[in-house]
Amino acid sequence: MSPYNVIDHASDVGIEVKADSLEDLFADAVKGLLFLITDKKPDELNILKGKINKRKIHLQFDTLDNALIELLNRIILLTYSKGLLFKDPFVKIRKNRLVMKSNVIRDAFSLMEREIKAATYHDYSIKNEDGLYYTSVIFDI
């Protein structure tokens, strides 16, 4: 079962994510974003060969809500400006710092099926209910 669901939203698109931990919520949101961009599920991206290397993204944040939106927008920027696809994100959060590690496919422009402009704050929040974390993110397309 996929860790995220795609949701339609007027002229935009979004994802709903549910996870056991905050780090998994962030990683699964990245996987959902990559699905929106490539129309490929995480296991389909993991079998892709090509120019692959490792990459880290470091963020400092004031709130967790800001951290996820900032992370997703950083990935959008790197994906469309540099042709990078983050295949298997792993996220660590400590205090007000986030590090995401991932194998990255370089020169991946041909894998991009949809243009995502930005993650938005529209109807956005991170919730923790009964030990599970939830969020939904709407993206401008």
N, CA, C and O atoms as CSV, one atom per row, in Angstrom:
chain,resi,resn,atom,element,x,y,z
A,1,MET,N,N,0.836,-1.181,0.000
A,1,MET,CA,C,0.000,0.000,0.000
A,1,MET,C,C,0.880,1.244,0.000
A,1,MET,O,O,1.892,1.291,0.699
A,2,SER,N,N,0.507,2.222,-0.761
A,2,SER,CA,C,1.266,3.454,-0.891
A,2,SER,C,C,1.169,4.278,0.393
A,2,SER,O,O,0.112,4.319,1.023
A,3,PRO,N,N,2.268,4.938,0.786
A,3,PRO,CA,C,2.230,5.769,1.988
A,3,PRO,C,C,1.557,7.118,1.761
A,3,PRO,O,O,1.446,7.922,2.687
A,4,TYR,N,N,1.110,7.368,0.538
A,4,TYR,CA,C,0.469,8.638,0.224
A,4,TYR,C,C,-0.683,8.391,-0.746
A,4,TYR,O,O,-0.715,7.369,-1.432
A,5,ASN,N,N,-1.619,9.321,-0.801
A,5,ASN,CA,C,-2.722,9.299,-1.768
A,5,ASN,C,C,-2.707,10.606,-2.534
A,5,ASN,O,O,-2.461,11.668,-1.962
A,6,VAL,N,N,-2.970,10.529,-3.819
A,6,VAL,CA,C,-3.069,11.730,-4.646
A,6,VAL,C,C,-4.484,12.270,-4.515
A,6,VAL,O,O,-5.454,11.513,-4.558
A,7,ILE,N,N,-4.595,13.596,-4.355
A,7,ILE,CA,C,-5.911,14.227,-4.261
A,7,ILE,C,C,-6.022,15.306,-5.336
A,7,ILE,O,O,-5.062,16.027,-5.611
A,8,ASP,N,N,-7.198,15.406,-5.935
A,8,ASP,CA,C,-7.465,16.466,-6.908
A,8,ASP,C,C,-7.931,17.701,-6.153
A,8,ASP,O,O,-8.636,17.605,-5.149
A,9,HIS,N,N,-7.528,18.853,-6.648
A,9,HIS,CA,C,-7.915,20.097,-5.999
A,9,HIS,C,C,-8.048,21.181,-7.057
A,9,HIS,O,O,-7.049,21.764,-7.478
A,10,ALA,N,N,-9.269,21.451,-7.487
A,10,ALA,CA,C,-9.549,22.477,-8.511
A,10,ALA,C,C,-8.530,22.371,-9.638
A,10,ALA,O,O,-8.481,21.352,-10.327
A,11,SER,N,N,-7.720,23.400,-9.837
A,11,SER,CA,C,-6.723,23.370,-10.906
A,11,SER,C,C,-5.354,22.947,-10.388
A,11,SER,O,O,-4.368,23.006,-11.124
A,12,ASP,N,N,-5.284,22.525,-9.145
A,12,ASP,CA,C,-4.030,22.091,-8.543
A,12,ASP,C,C,-4.083,20.591,-8.275
A,12,ASP,O,O,-5.042,19.917,-8.651
A,13,VAL,N,N,-3.052,20.080,-7.625
A,13,VAL,CA,C,-2.990,18.667,-7.270
A,13,VAL,C,C,-2.396,18.575,-5.866
A,13,VAL,O,O,-1.681,19.478,-5.434
A,14,GLY,N,N,-2.689,17.493,-5.158
A,14,GLY,CA,C,-2.173,17.367,-3.801
A,14,GLY,C,C,-1.929,15.936,-3.406
A,14,GLY,O,O,-2.209,15.002,-4.157
A,15,ILE,N,N,-1.395,15.782,-2.196
A,15,ILE,CA,C,-1.168,14.463,-1.612
A,15,ILE,C,C,-1.664,14.466,-0.172
A,15,ILE,O,O,-1.617,15.488,0.513
A,16,GLU,N,N,-2.135,13.320,0.272
A,16,GLU,CA,C,-2.420,13.069,1.682
A,16,GLU,C,C,-1.425,12.017,2.135
A,16,GLU,O,O,-1.199,11.024,1.443
A,17,VAL,N,N,-0.832,12.240,3.302
A,17,VAL,CA,C,0.208,11.340,3.790
A,17,VAL,C,C,-0.107,10.947,5.222
A,17,VAL,O,O,-0.549,11.770,6.024
A,18,LYS,N,N,0.129,9.670,5.535
A,18,LYS,CA,C,-0.046,9.147,6.894
A,18,LYS,C,C,1.188,8.311,7.203
A,18,LYS,O,O,1.625,7.522,6.365
A,19,ALA,N,N,1.765,8.478,8.417
A,19,ALA,CA,C,2.981,7.738,8.770
A,19,ALA,C,C,3.061,7.526,10.276
A,19,ALA,O,O,2.398,8.207,11.058
A,20,ASP,N,N,3.890,6.561,10.656
A,20,ASP,CA,C,4.097,6.231,12.067
A,20,ASP,C,C,4.986,7.235,12.791
A,20,ASP,O,O,4.895,7.375,14.010
A,21,SER,N,N,5.843,7.931,12.054
A,21,SER,CA,C,6.758,8.890,12.679
A,21,SER,C,C,6.805,10.162,11.847
A,21,SER,O,O,6.419,10.173,10.678
A,22,LEU,N,N,7.278,11.217,12.460
A,22,LEU,CA,C,7.406,12.492,11.767
A,22,LEU,C,C,8.399,12.382,10.612
A,22,LEU,O,O,8.155,12.906,9.525
A,23,GLU,N,N,9.525,11.695,10.852
A,23,GLU,CA,C,10.519,11.516,9.791
A,23,GLU,C,C,9.933,10.758,8.606
A,23,GLU,O,O,10.173,11.119,7.454
A,24,ASP,N,N,9.159,9.704,8.890
A,24,ASP,CA,C,8.524,8.945,7.803
A,24,ASP,C,C,7.486,9.790,7.074
A,24,ASP,O,O,7.328,9.664,5.860
A,25,LEU,N,N,6.777,10.648,7.801
A,25,LEU,CA,C,5.803,11.539,7.167
A,25,LEU,C,C,6.498,12.432,6.140
A,25,LEU,O,O,6.012,12.594,5.021
A,26,PHE,N,N,7.632,13.007,6.525
A,26,PHE,CA,C,8.373,13.873,5.612
A,26,PHE,C,C,8.889,13.070,4.418
A,26,PHE,O,O,8.741,13.505,3.276
A,27,ALA,N,N,9.489,11.907,4.663
A,27,ALA,CA,C,10.022,11.079,3.573
A,27,ALA,C,C,8.902,10.641,2.633
A,27,ALA,O,O,9.073,10.654,1.414
A,28,ASP,N,N,7.763,10.257,3.193
A,28,ASP,CA,C,6.644,9.817,2.355
A,28,ASP,C,C,6.032,10.982,1.569
A,28,ASP,O,O,5.539,10.788,0.458
A,29,ALA,N,N,6.063,12.177,2.135
A,29,ALA,CA,C,5.595,13.353,1.388
A,29,ALA,C,C,6.510,13.612,0.188
A,29,ALA,O,O,6.036,13.979,-0.887
A,30,VAL,N,N,7.808,13.422,0.371
A,30,VAL,CA,C,8.751,13.558,-0.749
A,30,VAL,C,C,8.444,12.509,-1.814
A,30,VAL,O,O,8.450,12.814,-3.007
A,31,LYS,N,N,8.176,11.278,-1.388
A,31,LYS,CA,C,7.829,10.215,-2.349
A,31,LYS,C,C,6.550,10.569,-3.102
A,31,LYS,O,O,6.449,10.332,-4.306
A,32,GLY,N,N,5.583,11.131,-2.402
A,32,GLY,CA,C,4.347,11.550,-3.055
A,32,GLY,C,C,4.590,12.650,-4.077
A,32,GLY,O,O,4.026,12.623,-5.171
A,33,LEU,N,N,5.427,13.615,-3.722
A,33,LEU,CA,C,5.789,14.676,-4.659
A,33,LEU,C,C,6.453,14.089,-5.899
A,33,LEU,O,O,6.127,14.471,-7.023
A,34,LEU,N,N,7.382,13.161,-5.695
A,34,LEU,CA,C,8.079,12.561,-6.836
A,34,LEU,C,C,7.123,11.770,-7.719
A,34,LEU,O,O,7.294,11.731,-8.938
A,35,PHE,N,N,6.118,11.140,-7.116
A,35,PHE,CA,C,5.106,10.457,-7.918
A,35,PHE,C,C,4.340,11.467,-8.780
A,35,PHE,O,O,4.080,11.218,-9.957
A,36,LEU,N,N,3.984,12.601,-8.184
A,36,LEU,CA,C,3.280,13.626,-8.957
A,36,LEU,C,C,4.127,14.116,-10.133
A,36,LEU,O,O,3.602,14.372,-11.216
A,37,ILE,N,N,5.428,14.243,-9.919
A,37,ILE,CA,C,6.329,14.734,-10.964
A,37,ILE,C,C,6.547,13.686,-12.053
A,37,ILE,O,O,6.524,14.012,-13.240
A,38,THR,N,N,6.759,12.421,-11.655
A,38,THR,CA,C,7.196,11.391,-12.611
A,38,THR,C,C,6.118,10.402,-13.007
A,38,THR,O,O,6.260,9.714,-14.017
A,39,ASP,N,N,5.043,10.313,-12.238
A,39,ASP,CA,C,4.020,9.280,-12.424
A,39,ASP,C,C,4.600,7.878,-12.204
A,39,ASP,O,O,4.119,6.897,-12.770
A,40,LYS,N,N,5.650,7.806,-11.365
A,40,LYS,CA,C,6.272,6.524,-11.025
A,40,LYS,C,C,6.259,6.346,-9.513
A,40,LYS,O,O,6.569,7.277,-8.770
A,41,LYS,N,N,5.899,5.146,-9.059
A,41,LYS,CA,C,5.887,4.835,-7.635
A,41,LYS,C,C,7.326,4.653,-7.142
A,41,LYS,O,O,8.230,4.442,-7.951
A,42,PRO,N,N,7.552,4.733,-5.807
A,42,PRO,CA,C,8.912,4.635,-5.280
A,42,PRO,C,C,9.677,3.399,-5.746
A,42,PRO,O,O,10.860,3.503,-6.070
A,43,ASP,N,N,9.031,2.225,-5.790
A,43,ASP,CA,C,9.763,1.038,-6.217
A,43,ASP,C,C,10.116,1.100,-7.702
A,43,ASP,O,O,11.111,0.507,-8.118
A,44,GLU,N,N,9.325,1.803,-8.505
A,44,GLU,CA,C,9.671,1.987,-9.918
A,44,GLU,C,C,10.880,2.914,-10.056
A,44,GLU,O,O,11.722,2.700,-10.928
A,45,LEU,N,N,10.976,3.931,-9.213
A,45,LEU,CA,C,12.141,4.811,-9.233
A,45,LEU,C,C,13.382,4.086,-8.736
A,45,LEU,O,O,14.481,4.316,-9.241
A,46,ASN,N,N,13.213,3.207,-7.743
A,46,ASN,CA,C,14.370,2.523,-7.169
A,46,ASN,C,C,15.047,1.569,-8.138
A,46,ASN,O,O,16.234,1.285,-7.975
A,47,ILE,N,N,14.333,1.060,-9.151
A,47,ILE,CA,C,14.975,0.144,-10.096
A,47,ILE,C,C,15.611,0.881,-11.272
A,47,ILE,O,O,16.296,0.268,-12.091
A,48,LEU,N,N,15.389,2.194,-11.359
A,48,LEU,CA,C,15.972,2.954,-12.456
A,48,LEU,C,C,17.482,3.034,-12.310
A,48,LEU,O,O,18.010,3.259,-11.221
A,49,LYS,N,N,18.146,2.851,-13.403
A,49,LYS,CA,C,19.602,2.980,-13.441
A,49,LYS,C,C,19.928,4.326,-14.076
A,49,LYS,O,O,19.044,5.016,-14.584
A,50,GLY,N,N,21.167,4.677,-14.040
A,50,GLY,CA,C,21.579,5.934,-14.655
A,50,GLY,C,C,22.625,6.600,-13.802
A,50,GLY,O,O,23.296,5.954,-12.997
A,51,LYS,N,N,22.758,7.874,-13.980
A,51,LYS,CA,C,23.740,8.650,-13.236
A,51,LYS,C,C,23.190,8.891,-11.838
A,51,LYS,O,O,22.357,9.773,-11.629
A,52,ILE,N,N,23.665,8.100,-10.888
A,52,ILE,CA,C,23.135,8.159,-9.521
A,52,ILE,C,C,24.258,8.535,-8.562
A,52,ILE,O,O,25.360,7.994,-8.646
A,53,ASN,N,N,23.982,9.447,-7.667
A,53,ASN,CA,C,24.893,9.736,-6.571
A,53,ASN,C,C,24.077,10.067,-5.333
A,53,ASN,O,O,22.847,10.102,-5.382
A,54,LYS,N,N,24.757,10.308,-4.234
A,54,LYS,CA,C,24.078,10.605,-2.974
A,54,LYS,C,C,24.020,12.120,-2.790
A,54,LYS,O,O,24.894,12.859,-3.244
A,55,ARG,N,N,22.973,12.550,-2.117
A,55,ARG,CA,C,22.799,13.984,-1.892
A,55,ARG,C,C,22.142,14.190,-0.531
A,55,ARG,O,O,21.323,13.380,-0.097
A,56,LYS,N,N,22.511,15.284,0.138
A,56,LYS,CA,C,21.882,15.670,1.404
A,56,LYS,C,C,21.276,17.053,1.246
A,56,LYS,O,O,21.804,17.915,0.544
A,57,ILE,N,N,20.164,17.234,1.914
A,57,ILE,CA,C,19.557,18.561,2.029
A,57,ILE,C,C,19.490,18.879,3.515
A,57,ILE,O,O,18.947,18.100,4.298
A,58,HIS,N,N,20.042,20.025,3.901
A,58,HIS,CA,C,20.018,20.495,5.289
A,58,HIS,C,C,19.085,21.696,5.382
A,58,HIS,O,O,19.155,22.612,4.562
A,59,LEU,N,N,18.215,21.685,6.383
A,59,LEU,CA,C,17.314,22.815,6.614
A,59,LEU,C,C,17.294,23.172,8.094
A,59,LEU,O,O,17.347,22.294,8.955
A,60,GLN,N,N,17.218,24.460,8.379
A,60,GLN,CA,C,16.873,24.932,9.713
A,60,GLN,C,C,15.477,25.521,9.599
A,60,GLN,O,O,15.145,26.153,8.596
A,61,PHE,N,N,14.663,25.316,10.619
A,61,PHE,CA,C,13.277,25.767,10.516
A,61,PHE,C,C,12.798,26.300,11.852
A,61,PHE,O,O,13.357,25.994,12.905
A,62,ASP,N,N,11.735,27.114,11.781
A,62,ASP,CA,C,11.138,27.637,13.007
A,62,ASP,C,C,9.953,26.794,13.455
A,62,ASP,O,O,9.697,26.685,14.654
A,63,THR,N,N,9.217,26.188,12.508
A,63,THR,CA,C,8.122,25.277,12.857
A,63,THR,C,C,8.179,24.056,11.942
A,63,THR,O,O,8.721,24.121,10.838
A,64,LEU,N,N,7.621,22.957,12.405
A,64,LEU,CA,C,7.576,21.744,11.580
A,64,LEU,C,C,6.753,21.964,10.318
A,64,LEU,O,O,7.093,21.447,9.254
A,65,ASP,N,N,5.668,22.730,10.433
A,65,ASP,CA,C,4.858,23.033,9.252
A,65,ASP,C,C,5.709,23.706,8.179
A,65,ASP,O,O,5.650,23.336,7.006
A,66,ASN,N,N,6.494,24.687,8.586
A,66,ASN,CA,C,7.373,25.366,7.631
A,66,ASN,C,C,8.435,24.423,7.079
A,66,ASN,O,O,8.805,24.526,5.910
A,67,ALA,N,N,8.926,23.511,7.904
A,67,ALA,CA,C,9.995,22.602,7.475
A,67,ALA,C,C,9.563,21.734,6.305
A,67,ALA,O,O,10.313,21.584,5.341
A,68,LEU,N,N,8.378,21.163,6.370
A,68,LEU,CA,C,7.944,20.281,5.290
A,68,LEU,C,C,7.719,21.062,3.997
A,68,LEU,O,O,8.153,20.624,2.932
A,69,ILE,N,N,7.056,22.196,4.076
A,69,ILE,CA,C,6.823,22.999,2.868
A,69,ILE,C,C,8.154,23.459,2.279
A,69,ILE,O,O,8.341,23.420,1.063
A,70,GLU,N,N,9.074,23.892,3.131
A,70,GLU,CA,C,10.386,24.329,2.652
A,70,GLU,C,C,11.148,23.172,2.004
A,70,GLU,O,O,11.776,23.352,0.961
A,71,LEU,N,N,11.098,21.991,2.614
A,71,LEU,CA,C,11.765,20.820,2.034
A,71,LEU,C,C,11.184,20.490,0.662
A,71,LEU,O,O,11.931,20.285,-0.295
A,72,LEU,N,N,9.870,20.437,0.562
A,72,LEU,CA,C,9.231,20.104,-0.713
A,72,LEU,C,C,9.561,21.148,-1.779
A,72,LEU,O,O,9.810,20.794,-2.932
A,73,ASN,N,N,9.565,22.416,-1.412
A,73,ASN,CA,C,9.894,23.452,-2.386
A,73,ASN,C,C,11.365,23.414,-2.790
A,73,ASN,O,O,11.696,23.714,-3.937
A,74,ARG,N,N,12.240,23.055,-1.876
A,74,ARG,CA,C,13.660,22.886,-2.233
A,74,ARG,C,C,13.819,21.748,-3.232
A,74,ARG,O,O,14.578,21.863,-4.195
A,75,ILE,N,N,13.107,20.654,-3.003
A,75,ILE,CA,C,13.174,19.514,-3.926
A,75,ILE,C,C,12.608,19.900,-5.292
A,75,ILE,O,O,13.172,19.529,-6.321
A,76,ILE,N,N,11.504,20.638,-5.309
A,76,ILE,CA,C,10.939,21.106,-6.583
A,76,ILE,C,C,11.975,21.937,-7.341
A,76,ILE,O,O,12.161,21.746,-8.543
A,77,LEU,N,N,12.640,22.843,-6.657
A,77,LEU,CA,C,13.661,23.677,-7.289
A,77,LEU,C,C,14.790,22.825,-7.868
A,77,LEU,O,O,15.173,23.007,-9.024
A,78,LEU,N,N,15.321,21.899,-7.073
A,78,LEU,CA,C,16.434,21.060,-7.540
A,78,LEU,C,C,16.010,20.118,-8.664
A,78,LEU,O,O,16.796,19.820,-9.564
A,79,THR,N,N,14.777,19.658,-8.608
A,79,THR,CA,C,14.288,18.745,-9.644
A,79,THR,C,C,14.211,19.451,-10.991
A,79,THR,O,O,14.726,18.946,-11.988
A,80,TYR,N,N,13.577,20.601,-11.023
A,80,TYR,CA,C,13.354,21.268,-12.308
A,80,TYR,C,C,14.542,22.100,-12.784
A,80,TYR,O,O,14.702,22.298,-13.988
A,81,SER,N,N,15.376,22.590,-11.874
A,81,SER,CA,C,16.521,23.401,-12.312
A,81,SER,C,C,17.750,22.548,-12.610
A,81,SER,O,O,18.538,22.883,-13.494
A,82,LYS,N,N,17.919,21.443,-11.873
A,82,LYS,CA,C,19.125,20.620,-12.030
A,82,LYS,C,C,18.840,19.234,-12.592
A,82,LYS,O,O,19.777,18.497,-12.900
A,83,GLY,N,N,17.569,18.861,-12.734
A,83,GLY,CA,C,17.236,17.535,-13.255
A,83,GLY,C,C,17.495,16.420,-12.264
A,83,GLY,O,O,17.828,15.305,-12.665
A,84,LEU,N,N,17.346,16.698,-10.964
A,84,LEU,CA,C,17.609,15.707,-9.918
A,84,LEU,C,C,16.309,15.067,-9.441
A,84,LEU,O,O,15.321,15.758,-9.191
A,85,LEU,N,N,16.319,13.732,-9.315
A,85,LEU,CA,C,15.190,13.009,-8.713
A,85,LEU,C,C,15.693,12.278,-7.480
A,85,LEU,O,O,16.632,11.486,-7.555
A,86,PHE,N,N,15.067,12.546,-6.355
A,86,PHE,CA,C,15.455,11.961,-5.076
A,86,PHE,C,C,14.716,10.641,-4.904
A,86,PHE,O,O,13.523,10.630,-4.600
A,87,LYS,N,N,15.429,9.515,-5.099
A,87,LYS,CA,C,14.797,8.195,-5.205
A,87,LYS,C,C,14.277,7.631,-3.893
A,87,LYS,O,O,13.146,7.149,-3.829
A,88,ASP,N,N,15.070,7.686,-2.874
A,88,ASP,CA,C,14.748,6.973,-1.630
A,88,ASP,C,C,15.076,7.852,-0.426
A,88,ASP,O,O,16.061,7.610,0.271
A,89,PRO,N,N,14.262,8.860,-0.185
A,89,PRO,CA,C,14.572,9.828,0.865
A,89,PRO,C,C,14.547,9.220,2.266
A,89,PRO,O,O,13.694,8.393,2.589
A,90,PHE,N,N,15.501,9.650,3.087
A,90,PHE,CA,C,15.579,9.284,4.499
A,90,PHE,C,C,15.735,10.587,5.270
A,90,PHE,O,O,16.667,11.350,5.016
A,91,VAL,N,N,14.830,10.847,6.210
A,91,VAL,CA,C,14.794,12.136,6.904
A,91,VAL,C,C,15.095,11.955,8.383
A,91,VAL,O,O,14.591,11.033,9.024
A,92,LYS,N,N,15.924,12.850,8.917
A,92,LYS,CA,C,16.188,12.942,10.357
A,92,LYS,C,C,15.841,14.354,10.805
A,92,LYS,O,O,16.216,15.333,10.160
A,93,ILE,N,N,15.121,14.445,11.918
A,93,ILE,CA,C,14.745,15.744,12.476
A,93,ILE,C,C,15.237,15.802,13.916
A,93,ILE,O,O,14.942,14.918,14.720
A,94,ARG,N,N,15.985,16.846,14.230
A,94,ARG,CA,C,16.473,17.084,15.584
A,94,ARG,C,C,16.281,18.556,15.903
A,94,ARG,O,O,16.809,19.429,15.213
A,95,LYS,N,N,15.524,18.820,16.949
A,95,LYS,CA,C,15.215,20.193,17.362
A,95,LYS,C,C,14.704,20.980,16.167
A,95,LYS,O,O,13.655,20.646,15.617
A,96,ASN,N,N,15.422,22.018,15.754
A,96,ASN,CA,C,14.952,22.835,14.626
A,96,ASN,C,C,15.797,22.608,13.368
A,96,ASN,O,O,15.959,23.511,12.547
A,97,ARG,N,N,16.333,21.392,13.229
A,97,ARG,CA,C,17.155,21.051,12.062
A,97,ARG,C,C,16.647,19.778,11.410
A,97,ARG,O,O,16.194,18.848,12.077
A,98,LEU,N,N,16.734,19.764,10.096
A,98,LEU,CA,C,16.312,18.610,9.315
A,98,LEU,C,C,17.430,18.266,8.337
A,98,LEU,O,O,18.033,19.150,7.729
A,99,VAL,N,N,17.698,16.962,8.194
A,99,VAL,CA,C,18.618,16.475,7.166
A,99,VAL,C,C,17.891,15.393,6.389
A,99,VAL,O,O,17.372,14.439,6.970
A,100,MET,N,N,17.855,15.548,5.074
A,100,MET,CA,C,17.317,14.503,4.215
A,100,MET,C,C,18.459,13.953,3.381
A,100,MET,O,O,19.167,14.702,2.709
A,101,LYS,N,N,18.636,12.626,3.428
A,101,LYS,CA,C,19.632,11.940,2.604
A,101,LYS,C,C,18.880,11.135,1.557
A,101,LYS,O,O,17.801,10.604,1.818
A,102,SER,N,N,19.469,11.051,0.363
A,102,SER,CA,C,18.808,10.297,-0.694
A,102,SER,C,C,19.794,9.956,-1.799
A,102,SER,O,O,20.743,10.699,-2.050
A,103,ASN,N,N,19.561,8.826,-2.456
A,103,ASN,CA,C,20.207,8.586,-3.736
A,103,ASN,C,C,19.478,9.446,-4.746
A,103,ASN,O,O,18.256,9.582,-4.696
A,104,VAL,N,N,20.230,10.021,-5.659
A,104,VAL,CA,C,19.674,10.970,-6.609
A,104,VAL,C,C,20.000,10.528,-8.028
A,104,VAL,O,O,21.146,10.208,-8.346
A,105,ILE,N,N,18.979,10.516,-8.872
A,105,ILE,CA,C,19.195,10.299,-10.301
A,105,ILE,C,C,19.467,11.672,-10.911
A,105,ILE,O,O,18.654,12.588,-10.786
A,106,ARG,N,N,20.619,11.805,-11.574
A,106,ARG,CA,C,20.955,13.067,-12.239
A,106,ARG,C,C,20.466,13.045,-13.686
A,106,ARG,O,O,20.199,11.982,-14.248
A,107,ASP,N,N,20.357,14.203,-14.264
A,107,ASP,CA,C,19.920,14.345,-15.667
A,107,ASP,C,C,18.617,13.601,-15.917
A,107,ASP,O,O,18.494,12.866,-16.897
A,108,ALA,N,N,17.647,13.790,-15.034
A,108,ALA,CA,C,16.390,13.035,-15.076
A,108,ALA,C,C,15.250,13.816,-15.725
A,108,ALA,O,O,14.081,13.516,-15.483
A,109,PHE,N,N,15.571,14.798,-16.531
A,109,PHE,CA,C,14.522,15.623,-17.148
A,109,PHE,C,C,13.524,14.784,-17.941
A,109,PHE,O,O,12.335,15.100,-17.965
A,110,SER,N,N,13.995,13.719,-18.590
A,110,SER,CA,C,13.105,12.903,-19.432
A,110,SER,C,C,12.081,12.119,-18.610
A,110,SER,O,O,11.095,11.632,-19.164
A,111,LEU,N,N,12.298,11.989,-17.296
A,111,LEU,CA,C,11.370,11.253,-16.433
A,111,LEU,C,C,10.236,12.133,-15.904
A,111,LEU,O,O,9.290,11.628,-15.299
A,112,MET,N,N,10.326,13.426,-16.127
A,112,MET,CA,C,9.346,14.359,-15.568
A,112,MET,C,C,8.111,14.423,-16.457
A,112,MET,O,O,8.190,14.789,-17.630
A,113,GLU,N,N,6.970,14.060,-15.878
A,113,GLU,CA,C,5.704,14.011,-16.612
A,113,GLU,C,C,4.817,15.230,-16.357
A,113,GLU,O,O,3.947,15.547,-17.168
A,114,ARG,N,N,5.036,15.907,-15.239
A,114,ARG,CA,C,4.164,17.021,-14.846
A,114,ARG,C,C,5.031,18.096,-14.203
A,114,ARG,O,O,6.001,17.800,-13.505
A,115,GLU,N,N,4.662,19.342,-14.451
A,115,GLU,CA,C,5.380,20.428,-13.802
A,115,GLU,C,C,4.645,20.841,-12.534
A,115,GLU,O,O,3.467,21.199,-12.561
A,116,ILE,N,N,5.362,20.783,-11.438
A,116,ILE,CA,C,4.863,21.256,-10.145
A,116,ILE,C,C,5.571,22.575,-9.860
A,116,ILE,O,O,6.799,22.641,-9.902
A,117,LYS,N,N,4.815,23.614,-9.573
A,117,LYS,CA,C,5.428,24.927,-9.347
A,117,LYS,C,C,5.853,25.128,-7.899
A,117,LYS,O,O,6.939,25.646,-7.635
A,118,ALA,N,N,4.991,24.716,-6.946
A,118,ALA,CA,C,5.313,24.965,-5.537
A,118,ALA,C,C,4.365,24.209,-4.621
A,118,ALA,O,O,3.214,23.946,-4.969
A,119,ALA,N,N,4.871,23.864,-3.443
A,119,ALA,CA,C,4.028,23.376,-2.349
A,119,ALA,C,C,3.418,24.603,-1.683
A,119,ALA,O,O,4.090,25.620,-1.509
A,120,THR,N,N,2.142,24.504,-1.312
A,120,THR,CA,C,1.444,25.665,-0.747
A,120,THR,C,C,1.017,25.395,0.702
A,120,THR,O,O,1.072,24.266,1.188
A,121,TYR,N,N,0.598,26.454,1.360
A,121,TYR,CA,C,0.066,26.349,2.719
A,121,TYR,C,C,-1.457,26.236,2.724
A,121,TYR,O,O,-2.070,26.282,3.791
A,122,HIS,N,N,-2.074,26.091,1.562
A,122,HIS,CA,C,-3.531,26.023,1.469
A,122,HIS,C,C,-4.056,24.773,2.184
A,122,HIS,O,O,-3.696,23.653,1.819
A,123,ASP,N,N,-4.907,24.962,3.200
A,123,ASP,CA,C,-5.486,23.855,3.992
A,123,ASP,C,C,-4.422,22.892,4.512
A,123,ASP,O,O,-4.664,21.688,4.591
A,124,TYR,N,N,-3.261,23.407,4.863
A,124,TYR,CA,C,-2.119,22.573,5.244
A,124,TYR,C,C,-1.893,22.587,6.752
A,124,TYR,O,O,-1.991,23.630,7.398
A,125,SER,N,N,-1.594,21.427,7.295
A,125,SER,CA,C,-1.137,21.304,8.679
A,125,SER,C,C,-0.577,19.904,8.864
A,125,SER,O,O,-0.841,19.002,8.069
A,126,ILE,N,N,0.193,19.737,9.917
A,126,ILE,CA,C,0.671,18.415,10.320
A,126,ILE,C,C,-0.060,18.067,11.603
A,126,ILE,O,O,-0.070,18.858,12.547
A,127,LYS,N,N,-0.671,16.896,11.647
A,127,LYS,CA,C,-1.430,16.461,12.823
A,127,LYS,C,C,-0.856,15.162,13.361
A,127,LYS,O,O,-0.352,14.327,12.610
A,128,ASN,N,N,-0.943,15.007,14.686
A,128,ASN,CA,C,-0.566,13.761,15.346
A,128,ASN,C,C,-1.791,13.275,16.108
A,128,ASN,O,O,-2.210,13.890,17.089
A,129,GLU,N,N,-2.361,12.160,15.646
A,129,GLU,CA,C,-3.550,11.596,16.284
A,129,GLU,C,C,-3.340,10.112,16.514
A,129,GLU,O,O,-3.022,9.367,15.587
A,130,ASP,N,N,-3.520,9.689,17.751
A,130,ASP,CA,C,-3.408,8.272,18.112
A,130,ASP,C,C,-2.086,7.663,17.654
A,130,ASP,O,O,-2.046,6.521,17.196
A,131,GLY,N,N,-1.006,8.435,17.781
A,131,GLY,CA,C,0.322,7.918,17.448
A,131,GLY,C,C,0.655,7.915,15.969
A,131,GLY,O,O,1.729,7.447,15.589
A,132,LEU,N,N,-0.234,8.424,15.119
A,132,LEU,CA,C,0.040,8.524,13.685
A,132,LEU,C,C,0.106,9.994,13.277
A,132,LEU,O,O,-0.604,10.839,13.823
A,133,TYR,N,N,0.962,10.275,12.318
A,133,TYR,CA,C,1.100,11.627,11.788
A,133,TYR,C,C,0.380,11.724,10.455
A,133,TYR,O,O,0.432,10.803,9.640
A,134,TYR,N,N,-0.294,12.852,10.240
A,134,TYR,CA,C,-1.073,13.087,9.024
A,134,TYR,C,C,-0.745,14.466,8.461
A,134,TYR,O,O,-0.467,15.408,9.203
A,135,THR,N,N,-0.784,14.561,7.151
A,135,THR,CA,C,-0.738,15.863,6.499
A,135,THR,C,C,-1.355,15.755,5.117
A,135,THR,O,O,-1.461,14.668,4.550
A,136,SER,N,N,-1.755,16.886,4.592
A,136,SER,CA,C,-2.112,16.977,3.176
A,136,SER,C,C,-1.451,18.243,2.646
A,136,SER,O,O,-1.415,19.276,3.315
A,137,VAL,N,N,-0.930,18.137,1.432
A,137,VAL,CA,C,-0.218,19.255,0.815
A,137,VAL,C,C,-0.798,19.474,-0.576
A,137,VAL,O,O,-0.931,18.536,-1.363
A,138,ILE,N,N,-1.139,20.715,-0.864
A,138,ILE,CA,C,-1.619,21.103,-2.188
A,138,ILE,C,C,-0.458,21.776,-2.923
A,138,ILE,O,O,0.255,22.608,-2.362
A,139,PHE,N,N,-0.286,21.397,-4.186
A,139,PHE,CA,C,0.792,21.941,-5.018
A,139,PHE,C,C,0.202,22.759,-6.155
A,139,PHE,O,O,-0.786,22.364,-6.774
A,140,ASP,N,N,0.821,23.904,-6.422
A,140,ASP,CA,C,0.474,24.677,-7.618
A,140,ASP,C,C,1.052,23.966,-8.831
A,140,ASP,O,O,2.205,23.537,-8.826
A,141,ILE,N,N,0.225,23.848,-9.878
A,141,ILE,CA,C,0.732,23.245,-11.119
A,141,ILE,C,C,0.595,24.231,-12.274
A,141,ILE,O,O,0.965,23.913,-13.404
